[in-house]
Amino acid sequence: MAETATGSSTLPITVEFTGGLELLFGNERKHNVALPAQLKDGSQPNISYLLGYLVDNLMQDQRKDMFIMEDNVRPGVLVLINDADWELEGEEMYELQKGDNIVFVSTLHGG
Amino acid sequence: MAPTLCFNCKEARALIIRPKNRHKLCRACFLEVFETEVHETITTFKLFYPGERVAIGASGGKDSTVLAAVLKILNERYRYGLDLCLLSIDEGIRGYRDDSLETVKRNAKQYDMPLMIVGYGELYGWTMDQVVEQIGKKGNCTYCGVFRRQALDRGAARLEIKHVVTGHNADDVAETVMMNLLRGDLPRLSRGTSIVTASGASEIKRSKPLKYAYEKEIVLYAHHRQLDYFSTECIYSPEAFRGSARTLIKDLEKIRPSSILDIVKSGEDMAVLVPGETNPNGKTCRSKAAAEDEAEAGGCGSQNGRSSGGEMAAMETQLAENEAAGSRETEIRLPQQPKPGSSKTQKPIKRQVMGHCERCGYISSQRVCKACTLLDGLNRNRPKTAIEVSASMDDEEISSTLARQMEHTQLTNS
């Protein structure tokens, strides 16, 4: 996940963390994220890229394994792409679109 | 990409894939199906009777919040005639329960239900913060579990309510089945799977209306209904045995989503094989041990106690030695009995004479109830602080305090 932007154009999206995951991200639920519109290899950023980006740039907690496992979302963490289960959209291969709202909800936390 | 349409209405965009059957549903259909299934659970198992007063064990977490929301909707939609209220336990853990209790207070307003909060500090003279200060983090879940059970009962008694519902979901039950399977504890496995627990240690009935609901769907329900809930992890509960069981079933769910309900089903089927624990129509016998299970399963961190089960099991074994001995004995004898399910064989299993704890008056098969036994241990060690405080005492007082302290040390060691 070391790709960097080739151009200056960015892809703005919003990312939300709930269900306890916000604790890993400075206790902030909603984040505005500007991803590079195109990656070094010419591809568009997908969810898989986003995960690496979030861990490298946004996570403020050492407990990475509460969120990521084996380079993918940890089982028990739900991913919603514009409110739809990410399984309906191609999971980590989904290519992000301008203005997308990506929600990560942990089911692992209690009350 | 053309959006997938809802399997149910074939009109709206599908947003949810149901774990149990992979059906793709839109928001409105999902909410309705979820509610209808809880309604079916309630009617199938006849959980309530018209006019019943029911307390919802509310932690402010996703499960109990969804339970409160759904029960309110169903109660109105199907005219159950229930009188619902929220019952919360304040374990006295700063930075954990105080925040989630604020959520419960908001829920009480949102759902227009009365709320009662009972606190460990007020009931036992010990908050969990103080307990942990005294005994350390190891094994503290045992105290919390035993205290919670009694606290819920006492809260319900104050409200003059005989039925407490909790937010345990299918994942919680599957977790408990796995844990007990891994411990080799078949009797407890059987008790953990029952939807209604009526325990000899309590006059108050417990039930789990969300027993067949996937945690994933509970979270999605809360998300799509925009419910106000609080997520956190108990600061004292380390992820150990239950944590591993949890990870295991979440991994299984990823590969084969139906696994979770399948584990629940297996647990129920195995329960039938356990003599004397469960009668054929799925109701548990009145056993004191069931109370312990509830205490263990109940409450902490989404009342699902993401606690170190290993330690707890060890502690509980120690605590329950007397009572457990009786049932173990019968387990050995049972194979010689021709009809293990008959009432005759049940007789020697657990004919506990329920009385009242001589200290606190709580229903107990023992002279002193478990909470009081634990409190004894805690209070016995309090002189530690007494000595520090005793700087202003005169020598005679100090020496007598010391003497008492010595006695207690000996008692503790023996």
Chai-1 contact restraints between the chains, C-beta under 6 A:
chainA,res_idxA,chainB,res_idxB,connection_type,confidence,min_distance_angstrom,max_distance_angstrom,comment,restraint_id
A,G19,B,S231,contact,1.0,0.0,6.0,A-B,restraint_1
A,G20,B,S231,contact,1.0,0.0,6.0,A-B,restraint_2
A,P75,B,K250,contact,1.0,0.0,6.0,A-B,restraint_3
A,P75,B,D251,contact,1.0,0.0,6.0,A-B,restraint_4
A,P75,B,K254,contact,1.0,0.0,6.0,A-B,restraint_5
A,G76,B,K250,contact,1.0,0.0,6.0,A-B,restraint_6
A,D83,B,L15,contact,1.0,0.0,6.0,A-B,restraint_7
A,A84,B,L15,contact,1.0,0.0,6.0,A-B,restraint_8
A,D85,B,I16,contact,1.0,0.0,6.0,A-B,restraint_9
A,D85,B,I17,contact,1.0,0.0,6.0,A-B,restraint_10
A,E87,B,I17,contact,1.0,0.0,6.0,A-B,restraint_11
A,L88,B,T4,contact,1.0,0.0,6.0,A-B,restraint_12
A,V105,B,V219,contact,1.0,0.0,6.0,A-B,restraint_13
A,T107,B,E215,contact,1.0,0.0,6.0,A-B,restraint_14
A,T107,B,K216,contact,1.0,0.0,6.0,A-B,restraint_15
A,T107,B,V219,contact,1.0,0.0,6.0,A-B,restraint_16
A,H109,B,S231,contact,1.0,0.0,6.0,A-B,restraint_17
A,H109,B,E233,contact,1.0,0.0,6.0,A-B,restraint_18
A,G110,B,G61,contact,1.0,0.0,6.0,A-B,restraint_19
A,G110,B,G301,contact,1.0,0.0,6.0,A-B,restraint_20
A,G110,B,S302,contact,1.0,0.0,6.0,A-B,restraint_21
A,G110,B,N304,contact,1.0,0.0,6.0,A-B,restraint_22
A,G110,B,R306,contact,1.0,0.0,6.0,A-B,restraint_23
A,G111,B,S59,contact,1.0,0.0,6.0,A-B,restraint_24
A,G111,B,G60,contact,1.0,0.0,6.0,A-B,restraint_25
A,G111,B,G61,contact,1.0,0.0,6.0,A-B,restraint_26
A,G111,B,S100,contact,1.0,0.0,6.0,A-B,restraint_27
A,G111,B,F230,contact,1.0,0.0,6.0,A-B,restraint_28
A,G111,B,S302,contact,1.0,0.0,6.0,A-B,restraint_29
